[in-house]
Amino acid sequence: MRIVIAGGHGRIALRLERLLSARGYEVAGIIRDPEQGDDLREAGAEPVLCDLESATVEHVAGILQGADAAVFAAGAGPGSGIARKDTVDRAAAVLFADAAERARVRRFLMVSSMGADANHQGEEVFDYYLRAKGEADDHLRTRLGLEWTVLRPGTLTDADGTGLVRLEARTGAGSIPRDDVAAVLAELVETPATAGLTLELVSGSTPVAVAVKAVAGN
């Protein structure tokens, strides 16, 4: 099984790459800085150079050709301004989804954000971010050729993961270690029965595998 991850050097993506490669999957991570390649190789992933802010759908579809699953885990980052919230958090996500559909990749995971909403009000940078993520999520839901799942984590932390989460359509506000977000994504890749779901994720009391199976059965 080949899995391609956009934003391959991100803090969630590197964790996910380690988990998936340890499970025996062929993993590729899309990066735009060649100096990040060694970090991906150390995580067990093949680095693929591509700037999603300037790439065409055709080029990205070529990268995705033959993949069994795609994960959008890219982000402009907390220090970025309004412009890159649009070019990365919205436009790059839209491009990646369109390319995945064109390449006939069935499974697609979107790392979104709790509170993402295309109609979110406000003029702060974070308000633009939530609108951008919401617009990207809405676009993904129109990609009928994809078995998509949208994951909306709460506030991200670098604390050690506990393996215990709350994963539901609505969880309420909360925080979640990046370790546990990656663990949930790894389970979601293997659980196509969660296709068509938008799920919120915070720390909780349910083991990751059990939480994913529970939402898949609902």
N, C-alpha and C positions, 0 to 999 in steps of 0.2 A: 504494500500500500504506500503510495507516494502522497505526501502532504506538503503543500507550499504555504508558507507563512509570510504575509506582508508585514513589514516593520520588524524584520528578523533579528535586529539587535536590541529591540526593546526589552524592558525588564521583565515583562510577562512572557514575551516571545522566547527569550533565551531559556527561561525555566521550562516552557512548553517543549522546546526542542530537545532538551535533555530527557524529559519524560517520554516523549514519543520515540526518540532514537533508542532509549533503553528498552522499549517494548518491541523493537525490531523493525520499526517503520523507516522508510526512506524519507528523509525530511530535507526540505530546501527552505532557506530564508532569504527574502528579498531585502537587500541593503543598497544604499547609494554611496557609501564610503568604503572603498576597498580595504582600508586599514582595519575595518571591523571583521574582516573575513576570518582571522584566526580565532576570534572569540566564538564564532559560529561553528567552526570545525571542532573546537574544544567541546562544544555542546552536542556534537554529533550531527550537525547539519551542514548541508552544502550551501555555501554563499552564492547568491545570484545577484549580480549588479544590475540595478534598474532604479531610476528616479521616477516614482509614481506621479510626481507633480508635473512631469513633462512628457511621460511616455504616452504612446497611443494604445487604444484598446487592442489593436491587432498585435502589437509587440508583447503586451502582457498576456494575451491569450496564447501566444507562442510559448511563453514561459510556463503557462499552466497546462499546456497540452500533455495529456497522459496522466495528469494528477487525479487522485481519487477524492481529495478533499482540499479545500482552501480555507485559510484563516486570516481574517483582517485584524491585525493587532498593531497597526501603525498609529501614530499620533503625532501631532505637531509639538506636543510637550508643554509643560506649564509655563515656560518662559516665552512662548511664542505670542505673537500679536493676532489681531483680528483676521488679517489677510490669510495667514496660514491655517487658521481654524477652518477657513473655507477651502483652501487648496489641498489640505491634507485630510482633515477630519471629515469633510464632506466629499470633495471632488475625487480624491484618491480612493476613497471607499466605494464611491459610485463606479469609478473606472474598474476597480478590481472585481466588483460584482458582475459588471457587464462582460468583462473579459472571461470570468469563470463560466458564465452562461455560454458565451461564444465557444469556449474550449470544451464545453459539455462536461464540466466538473459537476458532479451531483451534490456533494456535501459541502456546505459553506457555513462557516461560523463567523459571526461579527462580534468583535469585542466593542461594546458600546459603553454607555455610562448611565448610571441611575439618574433619572431626571431628564434624559434626552427627550426632546419634544420640539418638533419643527415650529410649533406655535408658542414656544417659551418667550416670555416677555422680559425686557431688560436690555440695557446698553453696556453692561460691563463685559470684559473679555470672556468671562466664564459663561455669560448668557449667550454670547455668540457661539461658544463651544457647544453648549447644550442644543442650540438650534441646528448647528451643523451636524451633530451626531443624530439628532432626530430626523433630519432630512435624509441622511444616508440610510438610516434604518427603514424609513418609509420607502425609499427607492428599492432597497433589497427585497422588500415584501412583494414587489411587482415582478420580480425575476422568477417567472413560473418554471423555468428550467432548473432551478436550484432547490435542493432540500436544505433550506436555511434555518439556522437558529440564531437568535440575537441574545447575547449575554450582557446584562447590565449590572456590573459590580458597583458596590457602594464605594466609600472612600478607601483608596488603596494604601496599604502600608507595606513596609519591608520587614515586618515582624516575621518570625518563623511561622510557617504554616502549622495548623493544628490538625488538618484533615477533617475538621468538623464545620459544617456550613448550614446555611438556610438558603434554599434555592426554590423560589416560587414565582408565580406571576407578579405578586406584590409582596415585598418583605418589609417595607418601611425602611427608614434610614438606618445606616450602620456602616461599619468598616469591614475590610477583608484583606488578609495578607495576599500579596501577589503569588506566593507559593500556592495558596489554595485556589486562586483564580486559574492558574495554570493546570492544577490537578483536575478541576471541573472541566476545563476545555478538553483535556486529554480524554476524559470520559465521554464528553459530548461527541467528539469525533467518532467514537465507536458506538454511538447510540442514535442512529438515524430516526428512531421513533420520536425524538424531540423536534423533528422538523416542523416548521410552522409556528414555533413557540418563541415568545419574547419573555425572558426570565431575569428576574433580579436576584442578586447574590450578595449575601453578607455572612459574617461568621455566625455560627449556630451550634447545634448539638447533634447534627446528623452526619454520619460518615459520607464522604463525597460520593462514592459509588452507590450508596443507598439513596441519597438525595436525587441523583440523576435518574436512577431507575424509577423512583417515585413519580417524578414529573413526566417521564416517558409513558407511564401507565395511566396517566390522567386523561 
